[in-house]
Protein backbone atom coordinates (compact mmCIF):
# COMPACT_ATOMS: atom_id res chain seq x y z
CA UNK A 1 0.00 0.00 0.00
CA UNK A 2 1.26 3.48 -0.92
CA UNK A 3 0.30 6.31 1.43
CA UNK A 4 0.96 10.05 1.60
CA UNK A 5 2.21 10.45 -1.96
CA UNK A 6 1.70 13.47 -4.14
CA UNK A 7 0.70 12.34 -7.61
CA UNK A 8 1.77 14.72 -10.40
CA UNK A 9 0.66 13.15 -13.69
CA UNK A 10 -1.33 10.29 -15.15
CA UNK A 11 -1.09 8.81 -18.65
CA UNK A 12 -2.95 6.17 -20.59
CA UNK A 13 -0.73 3.40 -21.88
CA UNK A 14 -1.15 0.36 -24.06
CA UNK A 15 -4.45 -1.61 -23.93
CA UNK A 16 -6.26 -0.18 -20.91
CA UNK A 17 -3.13 0.31 -18.81
CA UNK A 18 -2.41 3.56 -16.98
CA UNK A 19 0.62 5.10 -15.31
CA UNK A 20 0.88 7.61 -12.45
CA UNK A 21 4.08 9.38 -11.39
CA UNK A 22 4.68 11.41 -8.26
CA UNK A 23 6.87 12.40 -5.39
CA UNK A 24 10.10 10.66 -4.44
CA UNK A 25 10.39 8.68 -7.71
CA UNK A 26 7.17 6.77 -7.25
CA UNK A 27 5.28 5.26 -10.20
CA UNK A 28 2.08 3.27 -10.17
CA UNK A 29 0.87 1.05 -13.00
CA UNK A 30 -2.74 -0.03 -13.56
CA UNK A 31 -2.99 -3.30 -15.41
CA UNK A 32 -5.69 -4.18 -17.94
CA UNK A 33 -7.55 -6.09 -15.18
CA UNK A 34 -7.83 -2.91 -13.08
CA UNK A 35 -5.22 -3.58 -10.40
CA UNK A 36 -2.72 -0.88 -9.38
CA UNK A 37 0.90 -1.88 -8.71
CA UNK A 38 3.92 0.04 -7.44
CA UNK A 39 6.76 0.15 -10.02
CA UNK A 40 10.41 0.31 -8.95
CA UNK A 41 12.01 3.22 -10.81
CA UNK A 42 15.45 3.50 -9.27
CA UNK A 43 14.79 7.25 -8.98
CA UNK A 44 14.52 9.42 -5.84
CA UNK A 45 13.66 12.78 -7.47
CA UNK A 46 10.07 13.94 -7.75
CA UNK A 47 8.54 12.77 -11.03
CA UNK A 48 6.39 15.51 -12.56
CA UNK A 49 5.19 14.20 -15.93
CA UNK A 50 4.91 10.97 -17.89
CA UNK A 51 4.01 10.49 -21.54
CA UNK A 52 3.87 7.21 -23.49
CA UNK A 53 4.37 6.94 -27.26
CA UNK A 54 2.81 4.44 -29.69
CA UNK A 55 5.63 1.92 -29.13
CA UNK A 56 4.90 2.01 -25.35
CA UNK A 57 8.07 3.91 -24.52
CA UNK A 58 7.49 6.23 -21.58
CA UNK A 59 9.41 9.46 -21.12
CA UNK A 60 9.37 10.87 -17.59
CA UNK A 61 10.33 14.40 -16.49
CA UNK A 62 11.29 15.29 -12.94
CA UNK A 63 13.16 17.54 -10.59
CA UNK A 64 16.85 18.48 -10.79
CA UNK A 65 17.03 18.12 -14.59
CA UNK A 66 15.73 14.57 -14.36
CA UNK A 67 14.65 13.00 -17.63
CA UNK A 68 14.24 9.27 -18.04
CA UNK A 69 12.81 6.73 -20.44
CA UNK A 70 11.48 3.25 -19.93
CA UNK A 71 9.77 0.63 -22.05
CA UNK A 72 6.55 0.09 -20.14
CA UNK A 73 6.30 -3.59 -21.16
CA UNK A 74 9.34 -4.25 -18.95
CA UNK A 75 7.91 -3.21 -15.58
CA UNK A 76 10.76 -4.69 -13.56
CA UNK A 77 13.48 -2.66 -15.34
CA UNK A 78 14.58 0.65 -13.78
CA UNK A 79 14.36 3.94 -15.63
CA UNK A 80 17.17 4.87 -18.03
CA UNK A 81 18.56 8.35 -17.38
CA UNK A 82 18.74 10.76 -20.33
CA UNK A 83 21.47 13.36 -19.88
CA UNK A 84 20.06 16.85 -20.48
CA UNK A 85 21.63 20.30 -20.38
CA UNK A 86 21.11 21.99 -17.00
CA UNK A 87 19.62 20.90 -13.71
CA UNK A 88 16.38 22.88 -13.56
CA UNK A 89 13.19 21.11 -12.56
CA UNK A 90 11.29 19.71 -15.55
CA UNK A 91 7.51 19.98 -15.19
CA UNK A 92 5.82 18.74 -18.37
CA UNK A 93 6.56 17.12 -21.70
CA UNK A 94 4.99 16.38 -25.04
CA UNK A 95 5.79 13.50 -27.36
CA UNK A 96 5.25 14.01 -31.08
CA UNK A 97 5.90 10.53 -32.43
CA UNK A 98 9.53 9.97 -31.35
CA UNK A 99 10.33 13.64 -30.70
CA UNK A 100 10.12 15.01 -27.17
CA UNK A 101 9.67 18.60 -25.98
CA UNK A 102 10.26 19.11 -22.25
CA UNK A 103 9.26 22.27 -20.34
CA UNK A 104 10.68 23.37 -17.01
CA UNK A 105 11.56 26.09 -14.58
CA UNK A 106 13.34 29.34 -15.50
CA UNK A 107 12.27 29.17 -19.15
CA UNK A 108 13.77 25.73 -19.73
CA UNK A 109 12.74 24.00 -22.94
CA UNK A 110 14.59 20.86 -24.05
CA UNK A 111 14.22 19.12 -27.40
CA UNK A 112 14.99 15.44 -28.07
CA UNK A 113 15.00 14.49 -31.75
CA UNK A 114 14.41 10.76 -31.23
CA UNK A 115 13.71 9.31 -27.77
CA UNK A 116 13.88 5.75 -29.11
CA UNK A 117 17.39 5.87 -30.60
CA UNK A 118 18.88 8.92 -28.82
CA UNK A 119 21.10 9.28 -31.92
CA UNK A 120 21.59 12.98 -31.14
CA UNK A 121 21.82 14.36 -27.60
CA UNK A 122 19.03 16.53 -26.18
CA UNK A 123 19.42 20.24 -26.87
CA UNK A 124 18.17 23.23 -24.93
CA UNK A 125 16.31 26.10 -26.58
CA UNK A 126 17.68 29.58 -26.15
CA UNK A 127 16.20 30.87 -22.90
CA UNK A 128 13.60 33.47 -23.88
CA UNK A 129 12.08 34.08 -20.46
CA UNK A 130 12.79 33.55 -16.76
CA UNK A 131 9.22 32.33 -16.30
CA UNK A 132 8.64 28.72 -15.27
CA UNK A 133 7.10 26.65 -18.07
CA UNK A 134 4.58 24.37 -16.35
CA UNK A 135 2.62 23.05 -19.33
CA UNK A 136 3.32 22.11 -22.93
CA UNK A 137 1.27 20.71 -25.80
CA UNK A 138 1.20 20.50 -29.57
CA UNK A 139 -0.09 23.42 -31.58
CA UNK A 140 -2.68 21.62 -33.76
CA UNK A 141 -1.49 20.77 -37.26
CA UNK A 142 1.85 22.52 -36.92
CA UNK A 143 4.46 20.09 -35.60
CA UNK A 144 5.35 22.78 -33.05
CA UNK A 145 4.50 23.13 -29.35
CA UNK A 146 3.23 25.87 -27.11
CA UNK A 147 4.74 26.16 -23.64
CA UNK A 148 2.85 28.07 -20.95
CA UNK A 149 3.73 29.12 -17.44
CA UNK A 150 4.10 31.75 -14.76
CA UNK A 151 3.71 35.45 -15.52
CA UNK A 152 1.30 34.71 -18.41
CA UNK A 153 4.18 33.16 -20.35
CA UNK A 154 3.08 31.65 -23.67
CA UNK A 155 5.74 30.68 -26.21
CA UNK A 156 5.63 28.75 -29.48
CA UNK A 157 8.59 26.42 -30.11
CA UNK A 158 9.83 24.50 -33.15
CA UNK A 159 12.64 22.26 -31.94
CA UNK A 160 14.96 24.74 -30.17
CA UNK A 161 13.70 28.00 -31.66
CA UNK A 162 10.94 29.89 -29.90
CA UNK A 163 8.95 33.11 -30.00
CA UNK A 164 6.60 34.77 -27.56
CA UNK A 165 2.92 34.62 -28.49
CA UNK A 166 1.29 38.00 -28.26
CA UNK A 167 -2.11 37.25 -29.84
CA UNK A 168 -3.95 36.53 -26.58
N, C-alpha and C positions, 0 to 999 in steps of 0.2 A: 504494500500500500504506500502511495506517495502522498504526503501531507505538506501543507504550508509552502507550496511552490507557486511562483508567479509564472503563468503561461503567457507567452508573447506572440505566438503565431500558430496557425493551424493550416494545414494544406491537405487537399485530397490527393491520394496517390493512385496506384494501379488497382483496378477491380475492387472498389468499395473499401479500400484501405484509407486510413487517415494518419497524419503525423502532427504532433504538437511539440513545440520546443519552448524552453523557458529558462528560468534562473539556474545558475550553477551547473550548466551543461546537461540539463535533463531533457530527454526526449521520450515521448510516449508514442506508441504505434497501436492503431486499432486494426485488428485483422478483419477479414471479410465476414467472419462469424460474429463480429460485434464485441469481441473482448479487447480490452486495453492492456498493453504490456509496456513495462519500462525497457528502454533500449540503452545499453552501455555505449557511451560516445567517446570516452577517453578524454573528455573536455571538461574544464572547470569554469570557464568563462560563461557569462550569461549568453544564451542563444536568443537572438531577437527576431529572426525571420528564417523560414524554410520554404523553398520552392522545389517542385519536382518536375522534370521534363518528361517527354514522351517515352524515353528509354528507361524511366524510373530511376534516374540519377538525381539525387537531392543535392542542392547547394544550400548551405546554412551560413548565415551572417551572425556575428556576435560582437561582444565587447573586445576592446584592446586590439583592433585590427584583425579580429578572428574571422577567417573565411575557410570553410571546409566543404568537402564533397563526400558523398557516400552513395553506393548503389543500394537502394532500399530492399532489394531482394535478399541481400546478405546482412540480415539483422545483427548477427553476432560480430561483424567486423567493426572496428572503431572508425571514426571519421578520419579522412585524409586531409591534412592541413594544406591550404593553398597560400603560398607566400604572396602578400600584397604590399604595395608601398604604404608606409605609415602605420600608425598604431591607434588611430581614432576609432571610436565605437562605430560599428556598422549596424544600421537599424532596419533596412529593408532591401529587397532585391527583386529583380524581374528577370525571368528567363525568356528569351526570344529564340526558340529552337535550342541551339547549343551556345548562344551568346548569353552572357550575364552582365547586367548592370547593377551595381551595388551602391546604395546611398548611405551616407553616414554623417557624423557630427562635423562641425566646422567646414561645411561645404564639400565634404568628401564625396567624390563619385569615382568609382572604379569600374573599368571595362575589362571583361574577359572575352576574348574572341571565340574560344572553343573550350567549354568546361569539360568535355569528354576527353579530348586529346591533350589539352594544355600545351599545344605546340608553341605558342607564344606566351610570355609571362603577362600577368595582369598589368594594366597601365592605369594611371590616375589621370583624370581630367584636370585641366588647369583650374585652380580654385578661383571661382567667380564670386563667391560670397563667404562670409563667416557664419552664415546661418546654418543650423543643423538641418540636414535633409532627413526627414522621418518617414517619407513615403515615396514610392516610385512605381510607375506603370507605363505601359506602352501607349503612345499617342496613336489612336486608331488609323490603320492603313499607311503608316509612315515608316515603320522600322526604326523609329526613334522613341525615346522615353521622356517623360516629364517627371522631374523630381520636385517635391514640395516639402516645405518645412517651416521653421520658426521665422518670425518677422515677415510673414506673407511671402516667403520665398517661393518662386515658381520658375523653374528653368527647364528648357528643352535641350536634350542632349542627343547627339549622334556620335556614338563611340566615345571619344574623349574631347569632343568640341561641344561647347554649350553656349546658350544665349539666354538672357533673362526674358521672360514673357511679360509683356506689358499690356496685352489686350485682355484685361480682367473686367 
